[in-house]
Amino acid sequence: MIREVKFESQDRRMAQILKALNENGIKSIEEANEICEKAGLDPYMTCEETQRICFENAKWAYVVGSAIALKKGCKNAADAAEAIGIGLQAFCIPGSVADDRKVGLGHGNLAARLLREETECFAFLAGHESFAAAEGAIKIAEMANKVRQKPLRCILNGLGKDAAMIISRINGFTYVQTEFDYFTGELKEVRRKAYSNGPRAKVNCYGADDVREGVAIMWHEDVDVSITGNSTNPTRFQHPVAGTYFKERAIAGKPYFSVASGGGTGRTLHPDNMAAGPASYGMTDTLGRMHSDAQFAGSSSVPAHVEMMGFLGIGNNPMVGCSVACAVNVDLALNKK
């Protein structure tokens, strides 16, 4: 684990990184790495394993965050997640979108929420545009229930049944085929196919035909926390689903915490984003503001776009899984489980 500390935009990040480390009794990133190594942890590799195309700054951010959690003696995974968020926040470039939105702390708080018993079902609410939701779900499926008393259920809910089946088959999830009755408003489960036998099979992957079926799937699984993807179909599926479900849960008096994975400026001009013109993520960013309890910055999947927002080179969806995994590892290490 002896590695040279070198990462993207290092000179623009170091002042606040050292400040966060020093406030927690750690002199340097090198010392943070040593603290993790002594505890038998390698957050650098945990991050790399979560999303193979992640940047160096993401890997070192999790080293710093995990070291802070270890130094604080966070024996509870949820507390460790919040401490990891301090490390992630320290990597935000001052004055950036990510810094303004306190995205690092937000990711730590979201992971903490998923590790607390009151959260029962977490949904990656996506356009099935990429496998980034799967990357996040895999880590949550593998790690979260090692420390929870009541298992956390994790689902993918996206547009398109064929896409859901393909993602399930490739990643070993359980594909749940549904049929929505537009006359009665009922959702029927047509078939269920598990593509593995391990923890990944516990991730249910749904494909909806439209917003109404997407909302029905959310109710079917009684989702209480979700994060929206933001590349494909944001105005056609995931934001309308999240917003509609948010309203219905409020009317029913049931809890629901909605996270928007972000937006911002730049990146590709997807047809569904064209109304925003050259600031292609402007529309999904605006939609996120309308329903979300917390909003991140940048792409749900593409590391470069999250980094462009002044944060880390790792997609927001994989980041959720990595934060959970690192927090659980801290819990296991300090409790010697």
N, C-alpha and C positions, 0 to 999 in steps of 0.2 A: 504493500500500500504506500510505498515511498514514491510520490509523484511530484513533479514540478508544478507549483501553483501558477497556472497560466490560463487565462480565459478571456473571452470577448469583452471589450470595453472595460478592461480591468482598471485603467487609470481613472475612469469616471465613476467607479463604484467603490474604490478602496476606502475612502474617508469614512463613509457611513458603515461599511462592513467592519472596519476596525473599531469604530465607536460602539457598535452593537456587541462585538466580541468583548471589548474592554469592560463594558457595563456588566457583563456576565462573568468577569474574572478570567477571560481568555486573552492571551497576548496577540495571537496571530492565527491565520488560517492554518499554518503548519501545526500549531499546537492543537487547533480544533481537530485536525486530522489524526493527531496522536491520541487525543481523548477518545475518538471513535474507535481507533484501532485497539486500544487497551480494553475497550468494552466488547471487542469482537465484532464490531460493526463496520460495514463498508458502504455508506450511503452513496458514495460516488458510483459504485457498481449497481446498486439498487436502482438508481436513476437511469443509468445506461440500459439496464435490462428492461425497464418499463417502456421507454421509447428509444429505440436504437439510434435514431437520427437526432437525438437531443444535443444541445451545445454543451461546451465545457462549463460555461457559467452556471448552468442548471445543476450539473453534478456537484460543483463546489458549493453551491447554495445549500444543497441538502447536507453536505458535510458540516457546514457552519451551523445550520439549523439543528441538526442532530446533536452536535457537540453542546450547543446551548441547552438543549433538553436534558442531556446527560449531566451537565454541570449543575443544572437546577434540581436534579434528582427527581425528575418526573416519572414516578412509578406507574402512573395511570396513562394509558395511551392517549386519551383525549387531552389531558394536560400537556403531554409531550407534543401533540399536534400543534397546539397553540404556541408552544415554545419554538417549534420548527418554523412557524409563521414569522417569528421575529427575525430569524435568519434569512428567510426568503425576502422579507420586506427590506432588509439591509442591502440587498442586491439591486433594488430599484434605482434607476438613474434619477437623480434629483431633477424635479421640474417636469418629468415625463407623465404620460397618461397613467401609467402603472403606479407611479409614486403618488399622484393626486388621488387615485382611487384606493390607495392602500391595499393593493392586490395581494401582496405577500401575506399580510395579516389575514386577509379574506380567505386565502387558500388554507391557512392554518386553522381558521375557525370552521371552515366547511369540513375539513377532515375530522376535526374534533366532534362536530355534530354527527358525523357518520359513525363515530366510535362510541357515542353515548347511547344508552339503551332506549331512550325515548324515540329515536329514529328507527323505523321498522323497514321502510322500503325506499331505496334510492334509484332514481331513473336517469339514465343518459337519454335525454330527449333530443333526438338528432334527425338530420335528413338522410341518415345512412350514407353520408357523403364520403366517409373514409373509415379507416379502421382505428382511428384515434380513440373513439368511445370504447372499442373493444380492448385497447391497451390499458385504459383506465379500469375497466370492469375486471379484467384478468387479475390485476394486482389487488383490487378490493376483495374479489372472490377468494384469492389465495390467503390474504392476510387478516382482514377485519375480524373474522369470527374466531381467530385465535385468542382474542382477549374479551370478546363480548359474551355475556351470559345468554342472551337471546340472539340467534343468528340474524345478521342484516341481510335482507333480500335485495338483490341488485338486478335491474332490468335494463334492456335497451328498447326504446320505443321510437320507431322511425317510419318514414314514408316508403312504402313499397314492400310487398310480401316476398318477392323474389330476392331483393337485397337482404332482407332479414334472414332468409334461409341460407344464402351464400355466406354471410358473416357468421352465422351459427355453425355451419359446417366447417369453415376454415379454422375457427377458434375453439371449437369443442363446446359451444353453448347449447342450450335447449331452444329449439325453434318452436314457437307457439303460434299456430295458424288460427286466426280468428275470422269471424264473419259478423258484420254489423247489420242489424235489421233496421232500416231507416224508417219503417212504419211504426215499430214499437219502441225503438231506441235501445233494444237489447243487444248485448254482445254475446256471441256464442263461440265457444272454443271448438274448432273443427278437429284439430289434431295437435299432438305434441311429440316432438322427436328430439331426444338427447343425442348429441354427437360426441359425447365422451362419458366417462364414468367418474371422473374426479371432481374437484371443486368447481371447475369451469362449467360443468353441467348444471350447476345451481343458478347460473345466470340465464334468465329467460329473455329471449329476443323476439320482439313483436314487430310485424310490419303492418302499418295501417294504410287504408286506401285514401283517407282524407282526414281532415281535422276532427270531425265528429267521432270517427272510430278511434282516433288518437286519444281524445279525451276519455272515451269509454274504457280504453285500455288502462289509462291512469287510475280510473275508479276501480277497475277490476283488480288491480294490484294494490289498491289503497296507498298510492305513492304519497309520501309526506315530504320528501326533498328531491329536487331535480336540478339538472344543469342542462341548458340548451346548447346545442351545437349552433354554429353560425355561418357555415359556408353554403352548403346546398339547401335550398328550400326554406330559408329562414322566414320569409314572408308568406310562404305557402303552407308551412306545416308547424315547425316547432314553437315559434313565438305565439301564433294563434292558439295552439294547444295549451301552452303554459298559461297564457292570459285567461283563456276560457276556464281552465281547470282552477286557476287561482280564484276567480270570481265564484265558481260553484262551491269550492271548499269554504270560502268565507260565508256564503249563504247557509251552508250546512253546519257552520260552527266547528269545522275541523281544521287542524293545523296543516299548513303547507308552506315550505320554505323554498322559494324559487330563486335559482342562480342563473344569471345570463353569462355565458362564457366570455362575452366581450364584444369586440367590434373595433372601432377606431377609424383609421384612415389607411388607404392604400390597398395593396394586394389585388388579386384577380377580379376581373369584371365578369362575374357569373350573371347569366340572364336574369335571375331572380333578384339581383342587386342593382340592376341597371338604373333604376329610378334615382339612385344616389349619385350617378355620374362617376367621375374619376375617384371620388371618395367612396369606393365600392362598399365599404363596410359601414358607411354612415347610416343606412337604413336599418340594418340588423342591430346596430348600436342603439338607435332610437327606440326600436321595438323592445329591446331589452330593458330600457329605462322604464317602460310602461308597466311591466309586471314584476320585475325582479326585486327581491329583498337585498340582493348583493349582485354587483356587476364586476366582472373581471375585465381584462383588456387583451385584445388580440384574438388570434384564431383558436378554435377548439382543438385544432389538429396540427397546424404548421408551426414548427419552432421559430422559424425566421420572423414570422409575423408577430408572435408574442414578444420576441426580442425587440422588434421595431417599436413596440409600445413602451420600451424602456424597462422591460422585465427580463425574464429568462428565456433561453432558447429551448423551450419544451411546450408542446401543445397543452392547453388548459385541461382537456379531458385526461390525458395521461398524468398530468400533474396531480390531479385528485387522487389517482391510484398510488402514485409515488409518495405523496404526503401521508396517506394512510399506512403504507408499508413501512416507511421510516419511523413513524410514531409507534407502530406495533413493535418494531424491532427494539426501540428504546425501552418500551415497557417490558418486553421479554428479557432483555439484557439486565436491567436493574432489578427485576424480580427473580432473575436466574431461573427462568422457566425452561 
